[in-house]
Amino acid sequence: MDTLCRLKPLLPGLSPAVLRGIHWSEISGTTHCQCWSTLLSDLKPAHRAMLHRALQEALASNSRNFTVQLQCLLPFVPLRELIEVLDRETFLRDMSLYRDLPWSPQQAQLLFKRTHQSEIITRETVEDLGHIAGGMSCDWLKLWTNETDFSELLQFVSELPGGVRPALRKCVVEELRQRPEEDLDGISPWFAAELPVSLIESLSNTSLTAIRAHIQQHFVDFLKLPRHKQMALAEKAITVLGTSQGLAEGELRGASVDLLGPLLPFLDRDTLGLVDRGALGLRLDELRGYCLPWDTLKDMAALLTGRDLLGEASAWTVGDVELVGRLLFTLSPKQINSIPLVVLSADTVEEVLAGQWRWENSDVGQACVSQCVDQQGQRERIHSLIRGVVRAQSRRRKVPVPSCGDIRGTFPSAWTANQLSRMAGEELRQCVEVIGQDASLSHEQRRALWVKLRQAYSPVRGLRPEQVLGLGCLVTELGERELQDTNLTDLGVLAYLGALTDWSPKKMRAAVVGVMRKRKLKVEQLGTVEVASLGHLLCGLTLSEISRLDPYNLSMAALFLRELALPCSEQQMEALTARLSSPQAFGPVSTWGPEVFTEIGTLAAGLEDMVLSALVQEQVEGLIPEAIALIPPTKMAVVFSAVQLSWLNVEQAWMVTEKQWAELNSGQRHALGLAQYEGDVLLEHRGRNVAPATRSADSLTVCLLSLCCMLWQLS
C-alpha cells in the first residue's frame, strides 16, 4: 500500500492485474485510509472502478470484516452496493464508525432515510448523525420547523459538515421567505454567500465580513456561484471594506484594490471603471493570478489600453507584452491582431502561453476555465497571438513547417493539417505523445497526422498498450478494420479510449466489436469495471446488446459513468435507463428516491418522455445539473411543465442551454427565471429581458421592446 501511494501519478497507467497483485495487509490504518481516499478522489472514474474492485478482491481473499476494514472505502462505494453491505441493524449499531465519513450526497440521503425508517428521529439524534444529517429531506426539515426554534435549526443546517446540498438549501430559503424578520447573523459564512441576492442585501456588515474572509480562503467555491451572485458579493465587499468614501470621490484607489483582491474583476462594470489606472498598473503581477470572467474582459481591456496605463495595443512593445503576460487575453482578437508582429516573436509568444498554461493548471485556474471562461473566444484570442509564429509573415515567404520544439512551444492544434503533415518524420515521432494529448485537434488535423504516422505504427495488430496510449486522440482516426485489429483489451487502454470524445458511431462500433472478440466476451458477461471502462464506447453497442447488459453490473457502474456526456442516440440512452429500472438494478423509476437520480447522474437524461413528465418534486431535485443540460431541447419543452421547472434549484436552472431555452414557452421561461434567481422577482424580470440576448436569434427585438417599455413608463 505504501508503494501504491507513492506511485499515485502513475496509477492511470497500471493495469488491473498489477493492482490486484499489490499487498493490502494494512489498509485499515488511518494513514492508508487517507491515501486511499485521496487516490479515489483524484483518479478518473474508470480507474476508480478498477482500484475499487482490486481492493475488494484483496479483502475478500483475506476473509476480512468488510464494514470495519472498508470504513474509508464506503464513501466511494456504488449506491447499489451500499444498499447490500450495510444492513439496517449493523448500520445503527456501528453509527459511531460511520457518522464522520465524507459521504456523497446520494449516500447521505439513503442513510438518513434508512435511519428515519428504523427509529424516531429527534433534533438530538439528528445532531449525532454527523455527515449523514446532510441527507435530510425537505419534508423532514419542514416538519422539524414546527417542533423547534427555527433560528437553532437554521444555524445547525448551515453548518452541516460537507456543506448543504442544493435541494436542501432551496428548501431552507423557502422557509426564510416566510420569516422576513429572521436574524441571519448566526448562519455559516458560506451558506450566507449562497443565499438569494435579496437576502444577501439584508445581511449585516458582520456577516458580510465573515463571507469575504471565507471567499478569500475558498475562492474556488466562489467561482461556482451564478454570475449575478458573484457580482452582488463583490459589490457588497466594497461596503464592508469601508471603501464607500473612495467611491464617493469617483475613484477606487490602491488600498481598496488591494483589499478587494481577486474579487476586483467581479465588480459591476460601472464600479470597475472607477479603478485608479496608476494603482492598477502597479498591481499587474497580482492581477495575472486572478480569474477574469468572460463578461469582464472588455472592461479590463479598456483599463489596460487606456492612455493613462499602457495605451493602444497597436503601440505595445515587447516589454508591454511581457508585463501583461496572460492579461493579454483580455484584449479582443482584433486588438491582439493589431500588436506588431515584430513584438510577438516566438520566444515572447511562448512565454505568454506558458504563463497561461501554468495558471490554468492551478486550482483557481481550473475552476475559472470551467465556470467563467468563453472557451471559443479564448481559442480565437490564442490563435490571434500565435499568428506570427504559425503563418508566413509575407507572401514571398514559405508557410513554416513546425519542428517538435515549435509544437511544444505553442500547441499542436495551432498548426494547420497541411503544416502538420509536412513535419519531418523524426520530429513528428518525437512529439507524438504531446500531439496526442491535444483534445482540440480537428478531425482534419488528426487525420493528417495519422496518415503520416501510419507506416511507422504498422501493422496495428502489433501495437503495445503504451504505444496506443501514446497516440492519444489520434487513435480515433484509425480505420474501422484497424480498430478491430488493434489489441485494445487492456482495461487501462480501454478506459483511456473510452474517455475520448471524438469517436464517430461507426468507429465506436468497430472498437467495441474488436474488444469483445479478442476478450471472447458476450455482452451479458461484461462486469462493472468493463462497463465503466468502455465509457463513451458504450454507444458502440447496438440496442439489442444494450438490452442484454447485466442490470446489476450497470447499476454498479453508474457511479463511474455519471459524469459522462455519452454520445449515444436517444434510443440507446432510453435502453440504458430501461436496464437501470429493472428489478436487479434500482427497480421501477416511480420508486426511485432522489438519491438514485443523483447516483446515475447524466444517464438520467435518457429516461423516456413519459417517465420524465411523471417525476415528482423530490425526484426532480435529485437530477444533477449536467443531466439537465443533456436533455434534448424539444424533449425538455415537452416533458417538463412550468411547475416542474419551478422545482429546479439554482445549479440546475442555470445549466439550461440556449437551445433548450429557445424551445420553452413563456410560462416555462418565467418559471425557469424564478428558479435561476431564487424567487427574486426583480432580478428575474431583468434576466428575462437580458438573458435571451445570449439565447435566441431575436434577442435584439427583445432588448428593444424592453427599452421601449422602460421609456414609456418614464414618460
Secondary structure, DSSP 8 states (H G I E B T S, - for coil): -HHHHHTGGGGGG--HHHHHTS--TTTTSHHHHHHHHHHHHHS-HHHHHHHHHHHHHHHHHTT--HHHHTTTTGGGS-HHHHHHHS-HHHHHHTHHHHTTS---HHHHHHHHHHHHHHS---HHHHHTSGGGGGG--HHHHHHHHTTS-HHHHHHHHHT-TT---HHHHHHHHHHHHT-TT---TTS-HHHHHTS-HHHHTT--HHHHHHHHHHHHH-HHHHHTS-HHHHHHHHHHHHHHTT-HHHHHTT-B-HHHHHHHGGGGGGS-HHHHTTB-HHHHHTTHHHHTTS---GGGHHHHHHHHTSTTTT--GGG--HHHHHHHGGGGGGS-HHHHHHS-TTTS-HHHHHHHHHHHHHHHTSHHHHHHHHHT--HHHHHHHHHHHTHHHHS-SSTTS------HHHHHHS-GGGS-HHHHHTS-HHHHHHHHHHHHT-TT--HHHHHHHHHHHGGGG-SGGG--HHHHHHHGGGGGGS-HHHHHHS---SHHHHHHHHH-----HHHHHHHHHHHHHHHT--GGG--HHHHHHHGGGGGGS-HHHHTTS-HHHHHHHHHHHTT------HHHHHHHHHHHTSTTTT--GGG--HHHHHHHGGGGGGS-HHHHHT--HHHHHHS-HHHHHHS-HHHHHHH--HHHHHT--HHHHTT--HHHHHHS-HHHHHHHHHHHTTT-HHHHHHHHHHGGGGT-TTHHHHHHHHHHHHHHHH-
